[in-house]
């Protein structure tokens, strides 16, 4: 019971961040820009308090030496192993100072990135000390109660819960050690092409589903249903999603159900009586009624804290489709699975999830890479994480340079990004010999990128706030990260464990991931809870320097109106001219005033964005659906339904449709974290469906 209250308290504390994850216009303090230092000479230190980095020449020599000694790129059995864990108890960072470069995390002293625990101190990491140590000690005691089943396969030895042979402890849970994986890594810099089907996006079309919790899920439900029914989804080359949009998109891509059950049948506004709207939504929409707080309460104390959110989201949104298996791998298709298993025989018999036939050939779920454990990140050091069934990672280096993290008075500089790795091996240790592109052999990750873990990361809205605190509360999803080196940037670097967070922190629309892949036709569903301004006439008045509170900040950031604030960093997101935004806002505002769906199509000239690795000059056709009141749709509803909507308008707090369509991202209903009612899910999705049908010809120009 105590654990349940601890979790509820954690939810209430972090909901201040979650509630604003997709809310617009909240007053936030502007962050100071971190001064960035160009890395033109690889003689710069790898980390500020670690050994000097290798030069490009010595890196090549090292790789050659490694190839000569280990042609299969395996780690020598005699290599020294590295662990950052210590067994020293702590309540404050000062209690760890005798260990050297360390911090206090979850009441245990832990060495900082770039240091290994050896000889009772945190020692500087060497080139061969970075291999992950298979630690059998779960840190659990079995003196009185034995070892809990939640720890996995364990044996009680001298009062300690130890992993059985063939298993390694990861945050106190025994995970199967799968040895080494052979996987492909792709460098991405300059004009290089993305791998596999992701390269096809440049000649196709992309559908982007924004974040916004169960509100975004409901918007996605309506979009998928309408586009499928009109025969347009077959023309979608890529699906890009963020946060709550990833919940819906993952289900749509992977669930093995008939479309009529998964998405429901087409709706007609005049038939949407309160009785019809109160029925259970289609299978995808029904997940919005999942009791996430109850699920998290039951998991609390049974799973590591850094897996609590991902497992909660997996069970809440994927379990009814049998897609919540945290140990299942992802791959593009069955042929891809066979190729992977042929190269890695130990994966034969392991479960792989692949998208259903007939779905878009590329699927990208966006998250972010935050600071290493113990370090906070800011606007210039939070890096995009893009997760797909085939490849995952961070394309390009942000601003073509390394990033800097802070921890108290300490600063840490790392390379992050540079390419993608096959998803089944993402989270592995860095390859020996510094070979980070092509076919590499890496130590298999103990915590690989399952579908459940991907949508959990994509929606971990609290992680940004927790990272800013850089305190001992260890609740962010985490895994190993290492850079993909390129001829133009990057210095050799061992893997370090980073915090992951919600994609909204950088780009809540998923549009920038598609522009990186050179998409020229994009439809984006902006599932915002921020109505368009009624105080500014966008057609006649000049746009003010700040549009905060006047329009979705997610959309505004693409036109140069982004900012860095507590929990989100959009200052670097401009890809279109600011003057182009005025025409879009004028059109959207005019449509809303006329009672029409807020849907606008524009052809825009792409602007160069060095931070995201986006080249300028191309023409992009972008179709925007904006979540807004649609008077024509509501006028088509039965009178009783219209009256019920009116109860929740203009500050009203009664009826089934409070704040409709701008329902809250979290706690729309008291005590229910991600819950939306049957009425809300069904009406929101029906309105999106209506908007697409009313603008069918515009959508056909994209798809």
KAMO-V589419 format. One record per run of one state. SS is the DSSP state (~ for helix, > for strand, _ for the rest). FROM is the first residue (numbers start at 1). TO is the last residue. If there is no record, write none. Layout:
ss = <SS | SS>
from = <FROM | FROM>
to = <TO | TO>
This chain:
ss = <_ | ~ | _ | > | _ | > | _ | ~ | _ | > | _ | > | _ | ~ | > | _ | > | _ | > | _ | > | _ | > | _ | > | _ | > | _ | ~ | _ | > | _ | > | _ | > | _ | > | _ | > | _ | ~ | _ | > | _ | ~ | _ | ~ | _ | > | _ | ~ | _ | ~ | _ | ~ | _ | ~ | _ | ~ | _ | ~ | > | _ | > | _ | ~ | _ | > | _ | ~ | _ | ~ | _ | > | _ | > | _ | > | _ | > | _ | > | ~ | _ | > | _ | > | _ | > | ~ | _ | ~ | _ | > | _ | ~ | _ | ~ | _ | > | _ | > | ~ | _ | ~ | _ | > | _ | ~ | _ | > | _ | > | _ | ~ | _ | > | _ | > | _ | > | _ | > | _ | ~ | _ | ~ | _ | > | _ | > | _ | ~ | _ | ~ | _>
from = <1 | 2 | 19 | 45 | 46 | 52 | 53 | 56 | 70 | 81 | 83 | 85 | 90 | 93 | 100 | 101 | 102 | 106 | 108 | 112 | 115 | 119 | 121 | 125 | 131 | 133 | 137 | 142 | 149 | 152 | 154 | 158 | 160 | 164 | 167 | 171 | 173 | 177 | 180 | 188 | 196 | 204 | 205 | 210 | 213 | 230 | 233 | 236 | 238 | 243 | 244 | 255 | 259 | 263 | 269 | 272 | 274 | 278 | 283 | 290 | 292 | 300 | 301 | 303 | 304 | 305 | 322 | 329 | 332 | 334 | 344 | 345 | 348 | 352 | 355 | 362 | 373 | 376 | 377 | 383 | 388 | 391 | 398 | 401 | 403 | 408 | 410 | 415 | 417 | 423 | 426 | 432 | 435 | 438 | 444 | 451 | 459 | 462 | 470 | 478 | 482 | 496 | 503 | 506 | 511 | 517 | 521 | 527 | 553 | 558 | 564 | 566 | 568 | 570 | 578 | 594 | 599 | 606 | 609 | 610 | 614 | 615 | 619 | 627 | 631 | 636 | 639 | 648 | 669 | 670 | 672 | 673 | 678 | 695 | 696 | 703>
to = <1 | 18 | 44 | 45 | 51 | 52 | 55 | 69 | 80 | 82 | 84 | 89 | 92 | 99 | 100 | 101 | 105 | 107 | 111 | 114 | 118 | 120 | 124 | 130 | 132 | 136 | 141 | 148 | 151 | 153 | 157 | 159 | 163 | 166 | 170 | 172 | 176 | 179 | 187 | 195 | 203 | 204 | 209 | 212 | 229 | 232 | 235 | 237 | 242 | 243 | 254 | 258 | 262 | 268 | 271 | 273 | 277 | 282 | 289 | 291 | 299 | 300 | 302 | 303 | 304 | 321 | 328 | 331 | 333 | 343 | 344 | 347 | 351 | 354 | 361 | 372 | 375 | 376 | 382 | 387 | 390 | 397 | 400 | 402 | 407 | 409 | 414 | 416 | 422 | 425 | 431 | 434 | 437 | 443 | 450 | 458 | 461 | 469 | 477 | 481 | 495 | 502 | 505 | 510 | 516 | 520 | 526 | 552 | 557 | 563 | 565 | 567 | 569 | 577 | 593 | 598 | 605 | 608 | 609 | 613 | 614 | 618 | 626 | 630 | 635 | 638 | 647 | 668 | 669 | 671 | 672 | 677 | 694 | 695 | 702 | 703>
